[in-house]
Amino acid sequence: MSSRRRGIAVAVLAVVAVGLAFLALRPTTPPQAPALIASAGAIATQGSDIWTWTGGGQCAGQDATAASAGPSPTGTADGSAIAHYDGSSWTAVAVPLAVVASITFSGTKVGVATGLLPDCHHEVLVTTDGGAAWHPADALPALADVSLSGRTLWAVGTASGRHAVQRYLVAPDGTASPARITQPTNPCNTRDGPPSQVAAPDPQTALLLCQNQGIDERHVDRTESAGLVWQVVVDQRPQTGFDGSGVSVDQLAAVGARHAWALFVDPQGECPEGQIRHSVDAGLTWTRLTCPAQTAAVDTVYGIDFSARNRGALVGLSKGQPTVLVTDDGGQSWRAITAPPA
């Protein structure tokens, strides 16, 4: 392990120590790439609209400094912003989060972002105007990964000092309250590690990733009953396509009843920039898609999201510079977003 990776790993462990585990960090391919912290993969898409974190810094006690992780040059070096791409241009809005862990939208108006304040306290922000303004969601606890479907916010966070899956209702004015249907639950067992990623294609249905990288154990649970009942749909056995030794799964995305995507990170694997796998049977089996670097200029993929079975976006690095790519064929090929003609 490089000294750079060890240093950033210490920073991530410091975050975990205060009660919240973020996305797994991995080294970047180009040596000149900036040192990005784990949450650099925060991205959400709805149709042609895209939101991603553009910059930030570090919270007190971290050893690694985050660099810009989005395409917009308007973010400040000592601040943090969430940028919105409306299909033709980017607009960045400053947010108080030093670290952005997750962004999710339902439609193009209501969205939720999670992360860390400069003092390392957890914060959840809500927008009701497409990201033009973000406001604290004081009623929500520490949340890591979030997925918004309609008014229902699915979240992986902490409840009574333990990791759990939770559901909340987000009103049109941005206020949030716990969903009364289910209490915080953790369908992951100890061996499989804590819940780390959630993807919800509708208010009743969600996929949940349980992952223990230390022993290469992972599985995905699925509920179609708003969390009342969970069923393991796939694990790391080779025949499932969800296998891999020494890998981590950094993100899940789901669309409709059948389609799901997962970002696998294995710098020594066939797609060192990050491998995207696709399921067309609700997570039962997975297929390796063409490596993103074979169709577009990207050295490291940090995050993915999909809003339709063919339409998705990713954020990453190309020659050490932030890049955002889009796909119109479900992730088989990618193209960079270009600025509109002057």
SULFENQUI-V143112 format. One record per run of one state. SS is the DSSP state (H for helix, E for strand, L for the rest). FROM is the first residue (numbers start at 1). TO is the last residue. If there is no record, write none. Layout:
BEGIN
<<SS/FROM/TO> <SS/FROM/TO>>
END
This chain:
BEGIN
<<L/1/2> <H/3/17> <L/18/37> <H/38/41> <L/42/42> <E/43/46> <L/47/48> <E/49/53> <L/54/80> <E/81/85> <L/86/89> <E/90/94> <L/95/96> <E/97/106> <L/107/109> <E/110/117> <L/118/121> <E/122/127> <L/128/134> <E/135/136> <L/137/142> <E/143/149> <L/150/151> <E/152/159> <L/160/161> <E/162/170> <L/171/175> <E/176/178> <L/179/184> <E/185/185> <L/186/194> <E/195/202> <L/203/204> <E/205/212> <H/213/215> <L/216/216> <E/217/223> <L/224/230> <E/231/235> <L/236/237> <H/238/240> <L/241/247> <E/248/255> <L/256/258> <E/259/265> <L/266/274> <E/275/279> <L/280/286> <E/287/288> <L/289/291> <H/292/294> <L/295/299> <E/300/306> <L/307/311> <E/312/318> <L/319/320> <E/321/327> <L/328/334> <E/335/336> <L/337/342>>
END
